[in-house]
Amino acid sequence: MKKMAIVLAAGQGKRMKSKLYKVLHAVCGKPMVSHVLDAVRGASCERSIVIVGHGAEAVQSTLGVGGSIEYALQAEQLGTGHAVMQAKPMLEDEEGVTIVICGDTPLVRSETVEAMIALHLQQGASATILTAELNDPAGYGRIVRGADNGVLRIVEHKDCSVEEAAIKEINTGTYCFDNRKLFQALNQVTNTNAQGEYYLTDVIGILQSEGNAIAAYLVDDPAEAIGVNDRIALGEAERFMRLRINRGHQVNGVTLIDPQNTYIESEVKIGADTIIYPGTILRGQTSIGSDCIIGPASELQDSSVGDGTTIRQSVTEGAEIGEGCNIGPYAYLRPGTKLGQNVKIGDFVEIKNTVIGDGSKVPHLSYVGDAVVGSNVNIGCGAITANYDGYNKSKTEIGDNAFVGSNSNLIAPVKIGSGAYIVAGSTITHNVSDNDLAIARQRQVNKPGYAEKIRARARIKKEEKQSD
């Protein structure tokens, strides 16, 4: 049985009050429409037709072209039925089932779509409606069921009788159709209504009037019914998605000390027995190994972290961190950072576009950029690589087992050999060979009693200023 999906993503989303097209607003780091496409792909839909309108170019640029994703343009927004009709040239001759789903429903899970399709096939239905039970169903169309639990009709909220208004089961706006019957029924839909629009819900009535079975699948989690039309609903979707993501990691053996204050985006991967402390934000394509300690108050984006690493009160972006490393507090690892195993990056250290070998240490108050640092190197407090001359960035190379003393400046391009020793306070402008000691600072001169002369001069100047 062929499975297809039509994703409705043509609405403007005026209530979002945003320059960004509605379905591109992110929920836990991913555009809403991407969550929806993940759900239908996870349910084995072979083709996904995205109906675009406002912001069509932005949607296509975000989702890409090719693979299972195709696009159809709804130039005028004339209702949900009209939107689905834009896929007719692409799908009307296909045999199979078609999911119709809105691109602003990011919480629908692939397991739910699969279960709805299974019910659809089991009951031999021509259409199946995804429904949910809400404590407050105001504003939603109600599902009226018959004695056999089959669907009799969908009644819009404004048309409900007192009895119908008390029904808590609502139409979520997600459907499963026999594909051929869907487009045959759409040909009969008219726009003779107050809005002058073609409604997809009319297809249900048409199919039913022709004697076709209509089924309904009641979703377990009512949150999956959330459609995002404004920033309030966006915040609610974010909250529910974050809770779902966090629980998934906990089930897989990750300890979240305070899940309510831990933000993990949808693509993040975390190994078992890792502990995440409060205030931690994990974004993008971040991957964390097992037995790590992350946080508190750390932010990792698009970074990989090896097993057994600790990161406290620090920020990483596009960094690769090996096993057994100790990062922070208050370190900043920028894009291009690659740390070997058992590396120590201490407080107020910034690393950028640099490879650091196993067992090396940059304990505190240092900047290392555009560098290659060997194994078992010690870079002292306040040392920096001066990699930028205002026009070009140059490389610093430091060999294995080298020692760079505190408050040293390494002026790139420069090479420090293996086992070399840079004396504290030096400004190194020339290469240092293996096992050499380099001193580059002016000889100290002490002037006896001169400090008192400076203070006396300062007092005289102060008195002269006050007398003026």
C-alpha positions in Angstrom: 0.0 0.0 0.0 1.5 3.3 -1.1 1.6 6.1 1.4 1.7 9.7 0.5 1.4 13.0 2.4 0.1 16.5 1.6 1.5 19.1 4.0 -0.5 22.4 4.0 2.0 25.2 4.4 0.6 28.1 2.3 -1.0 30.3 5.0 0.6 33.6 5.8 0.2 33.4 9.6 -0.7 37.1 10.3 -1.3 36.4 13.9 2.4 35.6 14.4 3.1 39.2 13.7 6.4 38.2 12.2 8.6 38.8 9.2 9.3 35.1 9.3 6.9 32.8 7.5 4.7 30.9 10.0 5.7 27.3 9.4 9.4 28.3 9.5 9.2 29.4 13.2 11.3 26.9 15.2 10.1 24.6 17.9 13.1 23.2 19.9 15.5 24.3 17.2 13.7 23.0 14.1 11.1 24.7 11.8 7.6 23.5 12.5 7.1 22.2 9.0 10.3 20.1 9.4 8.8 18.4 12.4 5.7 17.6 10.4 7.7 16.2 7.5 9.7 14.1 9.9 6.4 12.6 11.2 5.1 11.6 7.8 8.5 10.3 6.7 8.7 8.3 10.0 5.3 6.8 9.0 6.8 5.6 5.7 5.2 8.1 3.4 7.0 7.8 0.1 6.1 11.2 -1.3 5.4 14.5 0.6 3.7 17.3 -1.4 4.2 20.6 0.4 1.6 23.2 -0.5 3.3 26.6 -0.5 2.0 30.1 -1.0 3.2 33.0 1.1 6.9 32.7 1.6 7.2 29.8 -0.9 10.8 30.6 -1.8 11.8 30.7 1.9 10.1 27.4 2.6 11.7 25.7 -0.3 15.1 27.1 0.6 14.7 25.8 4.2 13.4 22.3 3.2 15.5 21.8 0.1 14.5 20.3 -3.2 14.6 16.6 -4.2 14.3 13.3 -2.4 10.7 12.7 -1.2 9.8 16.4 -0.9 7.8 18.0 -3.8 6.1 21.4 -4.0 2.8 22.7 -5.3 1.9 26.4 -5.3 -1.4 27.7 -4.0 -1.2 31.2 -5.4 -4.5 32.3 -3.8 -5.5 31.0 -0.4 -9.1 29.9 -1.0 -9.4 27.4 1.8 -8.0 24.0 2.8 -9.9 22.1 0.1 -8.5 24.4 -2.5 -5.0 23.9 -1.0 -5.2 20.1 -1.3 -6.5 20.5 -4.9 -3.1 22.0 -5.9 -1.6 18.5 -5.5 -4.2 16.9 -7.9 -1.9 16.9 -11.0 0.8 15.1 -8.9 -1.3 12.5 -7.0 -4.8 12.0 -8.4 -3.8 8.8 -10.4 -2.0 7.2 -7.4 -3.4 4.2 -5.6 -2.9 4.2 -1.8 -3.5 6.4 1.2 -2.8 10.1 1.6 -2.2 11.9 4.8 -3.3 15.5 4.8 -1.7 17.5 7.6 -1.1 21.1 8.5 2.5 22.4 8.5 1.9 24.2 11.8 1.2 21.1 13.9 4.8 20.2 15.0 3.8 17.9 17.9 2.2 15.2 15.8 4.3 12.0 16.1 5.1 9.5 13.4 3.8 6.8 15.7 0.4 8.5 15.7 0.3 8.8 11.9 1.2 5.1 11.6 -1.6 4.2 14.1 -4.1 6.3 12.2 -3.2 4.6 8.9 -3.5 1.2 10.5 -6.9 2.0 11.8 -7.9 3.4 8.4 -7.0 0.2 6.7 -8.4 -2.1 9.3 -11.8 -0.4 9.1 -11.8 -0.1 5.4 -12.5 3.6 5.7 -12.4 6.1 2.9 -11.4 8.8 5.3 -10.0 8.8 8.9 -9.9 11.8 11.1 -7.3 12.4 13.7 -9.1 13.5 16.9 -8.3 14.6 20.4 -10.2 15.1 23.6 -9.8 18.5 25.2 -11.0 19.8 28.5 -11.9 23.0 26.8 -12.8 22.3 23.2 -14.1 25.8 22.4 -13.4 26.9 18.9 -12.8 23.4 17.5 -15.1 21.3 15.3 -16.7 18.5 17.3 -16.8 14.8 16.3 -20.3 13.4 16.6 -20.2 9.6 16.7 -23.0 7.1 16.2 -24.1 4.1 18.2 -21.4 1.9 16.5 -18.8 4.5 17.4 -18.4 5.5 13.8 -18.2 9.1 12.8 -21.6 10.7 11.9 -20.4 14.2 11.2 -18.1 17.1 12.1 -19.9 20.1 13.6 -18.1 23.4 13.6 -18.2 25.1 17.0 -20.4 28.0 15.9 -23.0 25.5 14.6 -23.1 23.3 17.7 -26.3 22.6 19.6 -26.1 22.6 23.4 -25.5 18.8 23.4 -22.9 19.0 20.6 -21.0 21.8 22.4 -20.6 19.5 25.4 -18.6 17.0 23.3 -14.9 17.1 24.1 -13.6 15.1 21.1 -12.4 17.5 18.4 -11.2 17.5 14.9 -7.4 18.2 14.8 -7.3 18.9 11.1 -5.2 15.9 10.2 -6.7 13.2 7.9 -6.0 10.0 6.2 -7.8 9.4 2.8 -8.2 6.8 0.1 -6.2 8.9 -2.4 -8.5 8.4 -5.4 -11.6 9.0 -3.4 -10.1 12.2 -1.9 -9.7 13.8 -5.3 -13.0 12.6 -6.7 -14.7 14.1 -3.7 -12.7 17.4 -4.0 -14.2 17.8 -7.5 -17.6 18.2 -5.9 -16.6 20.7 -3.2 -18.1 24.2 -3.7 -17.4 27.6 -2.1 -21.0 28.4 -1.4 -20.4 29.6 2.1 -19.9 32.9 4.0 -16.1 32.8 3.4 -16.3 31.9 -0.2 -13.7 29.2 0.4 -13.4 25.5 -0.4 -13.3 23.5 2.8 -11.5 20.1 3.1 -14.1 19.1 5.8 -16.8 19.1 3.1 -15.0 16.0 1.6 -16.0 14.0 4.7 -19.7 14.8 4.2 -19.5 14.0 0.5 -17.8 10.6 1.1 -20.3 9.8 3.8 -23.3 10.7 1.6 -21.9 8.2 -1.0 -22.0 5.4 1.6 -18.2 5.4 2.4 -17.0 4.5 5.9 -15.5 7.4 8.0 -13.3 6.5 10.9 -11.7 8.5 13.7 -8.4 7.8 15.5 -8.3 9.4 19.0 -4.8 10.5 19.8 -3.4 9.5 23.2 -1.7 12.9 23.9 -4.0 15.9 23.3 -0.9 18.1 22.9 -0.5 16.6 19.4 -3.6 18.6 18.4 -1.9 21.9 18.9 -1.9 24.1 15.8 0.4 27.1 16.0 -1.3 30.3 14.9 0.3 32.8 17.3 3.2 33.3 19.7 1.2 32.0 22.6 0.6 28.6 20.9 4.2 28.6 19.7 5.3 28.8 23.3 3.0 26.0 24.3 4.3 23.8 21.5 7.8 24.6 22.6 7.0 23.6 26.2 5.3 20.3 25.2 8.1 19.4 22.8 10.8 20.1 25.3 9.1 17.9 27.9 8.8 15.1 25.3 12.5 15.4 24.3 13.7 15.5 27.9 11.6 12.5 28.9 13.0 10.6 25.9 16.6 11.2 27.1 15.7 10.2 30.7 14.1 7.0 29.4 17.4 6.3 27.6 19.5 6.7 30.8 20.4 10.4 31.0 20.1 12.2 34.3 18.5 15.6 34.1 18.8 17.2 37.5 16.1 19.7 36.8 14.2 18.9 33.6 12.1 22.1 33.8 15.3 24.2 33.5 17.1 22.1 30.9 16.7 23.0 27.2 17.5 20.3 24.7 16.8 20.7 21.0 15.3 17.9 18.9 18.4 16.7 17.1 20.7 16.4 20.2 22.0 13.0 21.1 23.2 12.1 24.6 24.8 8.9 25.9 23.7 6.9 29.0 24.8 7.9 32.5 25.5 11.5 31.5 24.3 14.1 34.0 22.9 17.4 32.8 22.7 20.2 35.4 20.2 23.0 35.4 20.5 26.0 33.1 22.1 23.9 30.3 21.2 24.6 26.7 22.0 21.9 24.1 21.4 23.0 20.5 21.7 21.9 16.9 23.6 18.8 15.9 25.2 18.4 19.3 26.3 14.9 20.4 27.4 14.0 23.9 28.9 10.7 24.9 28.3 8.6 28.0 29.4 9.4 31.6 29.7 13.1 31.0 28.8 16.0 33.3 27.4 19.0 31.5 26.5 22.2 33.3 25.3 23.9 35.2 24.7 26.9 33.0 26.5 25.6 29.9 25.5 26.1 26.2 26.6 23.6 23.5 25.8 24.1 19.9 26.7 21.8 17.0 29.4 20.2 19.2 30.5 16.7 19.8 31.7 15.6 23.3 33.5 12.4 24.0 32.8 10.0 26.9 33.7 11.0 30.4 34.1 14.7 29.7 33.0 17.5 32.1 31.9 20.9 30.9 30.9 23.5 33.5 29.5 27.1 33.0 30.9 27.2 29.4 30.0 27.8 25.8 30.9 25.6 22.8 30.1 26.2 19.2 31.1 23.8 16.4 33.7 22.2 18.7 34.9 18.6 18.8 35.9 17.6 22.3 37.6 14.3 23.1 37.1 11.8 25.9 38.0 12.6 29.5 38.3 16.4 28.9 37.7 19.0 31.6 36.3 22.3 30.3 35.5 25.4 32.3 34.3 27.1 34.2 33.7 30.1 31.8 35.5 28.7 28.8 34.5 29.5 25.2 35.3 27.0 22.5 34.6 28.5 19.1 34.1 26.8 15.6 37.1 24.7 14.5 38.2 23.7 18.0 39.3 20.1 18.1 40.4 18.7 21.5 42.1 15.4 22.0 41.7 13.2 25.0 42.2 14.3 28.6 42.6 18.0 27.6 42.1 20.7 30.3 40.6 24.0 29.2 40.2 26.2 32.3 38.5 29.4 33.3 38.2 32.4 31.0 40.0 30.6 28.1 39.0 31.1 24.5 39.9 28.6 21.8 39.2 29.2 18.1 40.0 27.1 15.0 42.6 25.2 16.9 43.7 21.5 17.3 45.0 20.6 20.8 46.6 17.2 21.4 46.1 14.7 24.1 46.8 15.6 27.7 47.5 19.3 27.0 46.4 22.1 29.3 45.3 25.7 28.9 44.3 26.3 32.5 43.2 30.0 32.6 43.0 33.4 31.1 44.4 32.6 27.7 43.5 32.9 24.0 44.6 30.3 21.5 43.4 30.9 17.9 44.4 29.4 14.5 46.9 27.1 16.1 48.0 23.5 16.3 49.1 22.4 19.7 50.7 19.1 20.4 50.3 16.6 23.2 51.2 17.3 26.9 51.7 21.0 26.3 51.2 23.5 29.1 50.1 27.0 28.2 50.4 29.3 31.2 48.1 31.9 32.5 47.5 34.9 30.3 49.3 33.5 27.2 47.9 34.3 23.8 48.5 33.5 20.2 48.5 36.8 18.3 47.0 35.3 15.1 45.6 38.5 13.4 47.6 41.4 12.1 44.6 43.4 11.0 44.6 41.9 7.5 45.5 38.2 7.7 45.2 35.4 10.1 48.3 33.2 10.6 49.1 29.9 12.3 50.9 29.1 15.5 52.4 25.6 15.9 53.4 24.2 19.3 55.1 20.9 19.5 54.6 18.1 22.0 55.7 18.6 25.6 56.4 22.3 25.1 55.9 24.8 28.0 54.6 28.3 27.4 55.1 30.5 30.4 52.5 32.9 31.8 51.8 36.2 30.0 53.6 35.1 26.8 52.7 36.4 23.4 53.2 34.1 20.4 53.2 36.3 17.3 52.0 34.2 14.4 53.2 32.8 12.1 55.5 31.1 14.5 56.6 27.5 15.4 57.5 26.4 18.9 59.4 23.1 18.8 58.8 19.9 20.8 60.0 20.2 24.4 60.7 23.9 24.0 60.4 26.3 27.0 59.0 29.8 26.7 59.9 32.0 29.6 57.1 33.9 31.3 56.5 37.4 29.9 58.1 36.7 26.6 56.9 38.0 23.2 58.0 35.4 20.7 58.4 36.6 17.1 60.8 33.9 15.8 60.7 30.2 15.6 62.0 28.2 18.6 63.7 24.9 17.9 63.1 21.6 19.8 64.2 21.7 23.4 65.4 25.3 23.2 64.6 27.9 25.9 63.3 31.3 24.6 63.5 34.6 26.5 62.1 37.7 24.8 61.8 40.5 27.3 63.8 43.6 28.3 66.3 43.2 31.1 64.8 44.5 34.4 66.2 47.7 35.8 65.6 48.8 39.5 66.0 52.5 40.5 66.4 52.8 44.2 63.9 55.2 45.9 62.4 56.3 42.6 58.9 55.2 43.6 58.8 57.9 46.4 59.9 60.6 43.9 57.0 59.6 41.6 54.5 59.9 44.5 56.0 63.3 45.6 55.5 64.6 42.1 52.0 63.4 42.1 51.2 65.2 45.4 52.6 68.5 44.1 50.5 68.3 40.9 47.4 67.6 43.0 48.1 70.5 45.3 48.7 72.9 42.3 45.4 71.8 40.8 43.5 72.4 44.0 45.0 75.9 44.5 43.8 76.8 41.0 
